[in-house]
Structure formats: structure tokens, C-alpha cells
Amino acid sequence: MGSQEYYETLRVSRNATDEQIKKAYRKLARQFHPDVNSDEGAETRFKLIGEAYAVLSDEGKRRIYDMTGFNRFGSWAASRASGQSGMNQCSGGMNGGKCSAFETLFRRRSRGQKK
């Protein structure tokens, strides 16, 4: 799942409208919600669907994602699902180790590092 693609996750085309993205998200979220689907991997799939929707439903995030692609954008859920660690994960903080796409892209250097 490390190469997961948000448009594929929501099963929509790259030129999908906001309404099509919302409709696809709702359908898949109902299908894979852990309270409804007890299949192994349903919870991970549900998280990936939510992550894809969070990016594609926000105009700014979607623009960045379309320009940079999945690998550059980063995915906490996908890296956790595949057992990877490292650059795509944030350490601690208010998100409990999760990082937003913007945190991944614009991570600030710690004060002790030179620019």
C-alpha cells in the first residue's frame, strides 16, 4: 500500500468534481467502516479512504497533491499499513505521531540545525 494513490483509493478520475469525490467517499466510508465491516484490513482501508478524502476535498491540498504526487505528498496511514517508518511519519506532537501533508512537505528544521 505504500504506493497507494488517492484517486484510486476513492475510485474516481483525476478530473472528478468535488461532488463526485464526496459521493465516492461516503459510499466507501460506509462500506469499510470498522463498525460495519469486520474484514481484516477494513480499518486500514477506512483510514486510507479518509486520508484520500481529506486531501482531495481541500482545493489547496489537492493542487499540491496533483503537482507533487503521492510519494512527495506523504501518507501516514499508508506507511503504517505497510509497516514502514521514517520520513513519512512525524514524531509525537499534537497529532500523536501522525503528520499532515503540509507537515510532511514543509517540515521545519530544528533550531539546532543549520540551514
C-alpha positions, 0 to 999 in steps of 0.5 A: 500500500505504500504506493497507494494513490488517492484517486484510486483509493476513492475510485474516481478520475483525476478530473472528478468534481468535488461532488463526485469525490464526496459521493465516492467517499461516503459510499466507501466510508460506509462500506469499510467502516470498522463498525460495519465491516469486520474484514481484516484490513477494513480499518486500514482501508477506512483510514486510507479512504479518509486520508484520500478524502481529506486531501482531495476535498481541500482545493489547496491540498489537492493542487499540491497533491496533483503537482507533487504526487503521492510519494512527495505528498506523504501518507501516514496511514499508508506507511503504517499499513505497510509497516514502514517508518521514517520520513513519512511519519512525524514524531509525537506532537499534537497529532500523536505521531501522525503528520499532515501533508503540509507537515510532511512537505514543509517540515521545519528544521530544528533550531539546532540545525543549520540551514 
